[in-house]
Amino acid sequence: MTSLRIAFAGTPQFALPALHALLKSGHQVVGVLTQPDRPAGRGQQLRASPVKLLAAEHRLPVAQPQTLKTPEGRAELAQWAPDVLVVVAYGLILPQAALDLPRLGCLNIHGSLLPRWRGAAPIQRAILAGDAETGVTIMQLDAGLDTGPTLLERRHPIGLHDTAGDLHDALSELGALALIEALAGIAAGTLKPRPQPAGATHAAKIDKSEASMDWTASATQLDRQVRAFNPWPIAETRFGNETLRVIRARIAEPGGVHGDPGILLGLADDGLRVACGEGVLAIRELQRAGKRPISARDFANAVRVAGLRFGP
């Protein structure tokens, strides 16, 4: 196999499997770009990104520019002289001057089957839309938003109970495998980019306001909302004067009218059943403000639930 000089740009946990895979491959990782350290936690102490910590563990050169739009911000990348820049959830826009530096271009692992779900939140939007499958696409970056030509894709089914967190972990591992395969094809000259077909959809960034549950929606829609917003921002509902976070739920009845939307129908083996605009949702795990997550049974033991209501 032809060994390539690889620069890596990434920041969060999602990028770690790809960097791990590169370090185990026959390619040479010549440097790592990651976001500047950010304040985190109650003390707001500066915290290094997961990618920076892994790079330091392997004694890789690390650069943390505020921007790549200036020659100074691109200086380290230019000095590394990579054949390829691999970008995984980096978090900074790459201007054309940065895209032009690697000899063989810039590759990105995108968490959807492009052109479906271009944008910031492809995993969550796929769940919210009820997609039966998702996957990863290895694409060449251009100046647009996930508009570059694709090299290969790998598909992954969306299970009935998969959360965004479940898919995040699965796709990060799948993307790492696909990346190594794509690099081998590029090095051998056997893998050629192809333009994306028509029919793009946009995966807008998740806003915390989307977490509020509207019980006039169907049980199917509310189940998707709970799964899409786990682990963040977590679906939530009003209960009297407090806000409850709904962490896990199941569809108990997909159709029919079983009472006024939001009415608590009682506890069953599948959880705390709540009437929806259509069907019944069974809540399995929830969290009161300032408390740890508890099972629906523990909640029902603390509160007389039958006949009470979720929602405004």
Residue pairs with C-beta under 8 A, 6 or more apart in sequence:
1 26
1 184
1 187
1 188
2 187
2 188
3 26
3 27
3 28
3 187
4 27
4 28
4 82
4 83
4 84
4 104
4 183
4 186
4 187
5 27
5 28
5 30
5 80
5 81
5 82
5 83
5 84
6 22
6 27
6 28
6 29
6 30
6 82
6 83
6 84
6 85
6 86
6 183
7 29
7 30
7 31
7 32
7 33
7 77
7 80
7 82
7 84
7 85
7 86
7 102
8 15
8 18
8 19
8 22
8 29
8 31
8 32
8 33
8 51
8 55
8 85
8 86
8 88
9 32
9 33
9 34
9 85
9 86
9 87
9 88
9 90
9 92
9 94
10 16
10 18
10 19
10 32
10 33
10 34
10 51
10 86
10 87
10 88
10 89
10 90
11 34
11 35
11 49
11 50
11 51
11 89
11 90
11 91
12 49
12 50
12 51
12 89
12 91
13 50
13 172
14 88
14 89
14 111
14 168
14 171
14 172
15 50
15 51
15 88
15 89
15 90
15 172
16 50
16 51
16 54
16 172
17 172
17 173
17 175
17 176
18 86
18 88
18 109
18 172
18 175
18 176
18 179
19 29
19 32
19 51
19 54
19 55
19 88
20 54
20 176
21 176
21 177
21 179
21 180
22 29
22 86
22 179
22 180
23 29
23 58
25 180
25 183
27 183
29 58
29 60
30 61
30 80
30 81
30 82
31 60
31 61
31 62
31 63
31 76
31 77
31 80
31 82
32 51
32 52
32 55
32 60
32 61
32 62
32 63
33 62
33 63
33 64
33 65
33 68
33 76
33 77
33 90
33 92
34 49
34 51
34 52
34 55
34 62
34 63
34 64
34 90
35 49
35 64
35 90
35 91
35 92
36 64
36 65
36 66
37 46
37 47
37 48
37 49
37 52
37 64
38 46
38 47
38 49
39 45
39 46
39 47
40 46
40 47
41 47
48 56
52 62
52 64
55 62
56 62
61 76
61 80
63 76
63 77
65 72
65 73
65 74
65 76
65 92
66 73
67 73
67 92
68 74
68 77
68 92
68 93
68 94
68 95
68 97
68 98
69 93
69 95
69 97
71 97
74 97
74 98
74 101
77 85
77 98
77 101
78 101
82 101
82 102
82 103
83 102
83 103
83 104
84 102
84 103
84 104
84 105
84 106
84 107
84 183
84 186
85 98
85 101
85 102
85 105
85 106
85 107
86 106
86 107
86 108
86 109
86 179
87 94
87 106
87 107
87 108
87 109
87 141
88 108
88 109
88 175
94 106
94 141
95 143
96 143
98 106
99 105
99 106
99 141
99 142
99 143
104 186
105 140
105 141
106 140
106 141
107 138
107 139
107 140
107 141
107 151
107 179
107 182
107 183
107 186
108 138
108 139
108 140
108 141
108 146
108 148
109 136
109 137
109 138
109 175
109 176
109 178
109 179
110 118
110 122
110 136
110 137
110 138
110 139
110 146
111 117
111 122
111 123
111 134
111 136
111 167
111 168
111 171
111 175
112 118
112 122
112 123
112 126
112 134
112 135
112 136
112 137
112 203
113 133
113 134
113 135
113 137
113 153
113 155
114 137
114 139
114 146
114 150
114 153
114 196
114 200
115 146
115 196
115 197
115 198
115 199
115 200
115 201
116 122
116 126
116 131
116 199
116 200
116 201
117 125
117 126
117 134
117 201
117 202
117 203
118 145
118 146
118 147
118 200
118 201
118 202
118 203
119 125
119 145
119 146
119 202
119 203
119 204
119 205
120 203
120 204
120 205
120 206
121 203
121 204
121 205
121 206
122 134
122 203
123 134
123 164
123 167
123 168
123 171
123 228
124 164
124 203
124 206
124 228
124 229
125 201
125 203
125 204
125 228
126 134
126 158
126 167
126 203
127 158
127 162
127 163
127 164
127 167
127 224
127 227
127 228
128 224
128 225
128 228
129 224
130 220
130 224
131 158
132 157
132 158
133 155
133 156
133 157
133 158
134 155
134 156
134 158
134 167
134 171
135 153
135 154
135 155
135 156
135 171
135 174
136 153
136 154
136 156
136 171
136 174
136 175
136 178
137 150
137 152
137 153
138 150
138 151
138 152
138 153
138 175
138 178
138 179
138 182
139 146
139 148
139 149
139 150
139 151
139 193
139 196
140 148
140 149
140 150
140 151
140 193
141 148
142 148
142 149
147 196
147 200
148 193
148 196
149 193
149 194
149 195
149 196
150 193
150 194
150 196
151 182
151 185
151 186
151 191
151 192
151 193
151 194
152 178
152 181
152 182
152 185
152 191
153 178
154 174
154 175
154 177
154 178
156 167
156 170
156 171
156 174
158 167
159 166
161 227
161 250
162 227
163 227
163 228
163 230
163 231
163 248
164 227
164 228
164 229
164 230
164 231
164 232
165 230
165 231
182 191
184 191
185 191
206 229
206 232
206 233
208 233
210 225
210 229
210 233
211 225
211 229
211 233
211 234
211 235
211 236
212 235
212 236
212 237
213 222
213 225
213 226
213 235
213 236
213 237
213 246
213 310
213 311
214 222
214 311
215 222
215 237
215 261
215 262
215 274
215 275
215 276
215 277
215 310
215 311
216 261
216 276
216 277
217 225
217 276
217 277
217 278
218 254
218 276
218 277
218 278
218 279
219 251
219 252
219 253
219 254
219 276
219 278
219 279
219 280
219 281
220 251
220 254
220 278
220 279
222 235
222 249
222 276
222 281
223 249
223 250
223 251
223 281
225 235
226 235
226 246
226 247
226 248
226 249
229 235
230 247
230 248
234 245
234 246
234 247
234 287
235 245
235 246
236 243
236 244
236 245
236 246
237 243
237 244
237 246
237 262
237 310
237 311
238 244
238 310
238 311
238 312
239 308
239 309
239 310
240 308
242 288
242 289
243 289
244 286
244 287
244 288
244 289
244 310
245 286
245 287
245 293
246 283
246 285
246 286
247 284
247 285
247 286
247 287
247 293
248 283
248 284
248 285
249 271
249 281
249 282
249 283
249 284
250 270
250 271
250 281
250 282
250 284
251 279
251 280
251 281
251 282
252 268
252 270
252 271
252 273
252 279
252 280
252 281
252 282
253 279
253 280
254 278
254 279
255 278
255 279
256 278
256 279
257 275
257 278
258 265
258 275
258 276
258 279
258 280
259 265
259 275
260 275
260 309
261 275
261 276
261 277
261 311
262 274
262 275
262 309
262 310
262 311
263 274
263 275
263 307
263 308
263 309
264 272
264 273
264 274
264 305
264 306
264 307
264 308
264 309
264 310
265 273
265 274
265 275
265 280
265 306
266 272
266 273
266 305
266 306
267 273
267 296
267 297
267 300
267 305
268 282
270 282
270 284
271 282
271 283
271 284
271 296
272 282
272 283
272 284
272 286
272 296
272 299
272 300
272 305
273 280
273 281
273 282
273 283
274 280
274 281
274 282
274 283
274 310
282 296
283 296
284 295
284 296
285 293
285 294
285 295
285 296
286 293
286 294
286 296
286 299
287 293
287 294
288 294
288 299
299 305
